[in-house]
Amino acid sequence: MSTTPRVPLLPPSQWSEEAHEAFAVLNSSATKDVGAASNLGMTLANYPKLAKAFYTFGRHLLLESSLSDRLREIATLRVAWRYKVEYEWFHHVRFGKRIGMSAAEIEAIKTGADDKVWTNAADRAVLRVTDSLIDRSTLDDATWTEINKHLNLHQVMDLLFTVGQYVMLGWVAASAG
């Protein structure tokens, strides 16, 4: 596969007002004038209507989710590792460290729920949910029962959507280059 991006980063001289508005959905209004902080954001600037919809959904998962930051990052990192999405892995390792995940926990993401570093049952359950969704696109009854011991319904729904969103984002990042 080519190392040249298939979808180019939109240069500032080509930003439409709609692109500026899309940047502001996920970030502060200052970002509206500056542009996206990431290559992915600059790629999405090519299609502002889609970017705005994606950022609206992403804002919920990142900033308004009922899921804790820790559990969200455990699931996100597991998706990034399982799908080998370097872009996601790089950014979310930084996020994980920022919220207090240890280097050992980040390394244990690679092994999954059976790594001895996972002493918290909720952490293990989130890893199992993520793997089940990746492997089978669903949860068996035992996995559903287990995650519901640790999370309420809104948290479970946010977890399912978080895994799905980062799988989708991984596909886009890998395919668009």
Buried (B, 14 or more C-beta within 10 A) or exposed (E): EEEEEEBBBBEEEEBEEEBBBBBBBBBEEEBBEEBBEEBBBBBBBBBBEEBBEBBEBBBBBBEEBBBBBBBBBBBBBBBBBBBEBEBBBEBBBEBBBEEEBEEEBBEBBEEBBEBEBBEBEBBBBBBBBBBBBBEEEEBEEEBEEBBBEBBEEEBBBBBBBBBBBBBEBBEBBBEBB
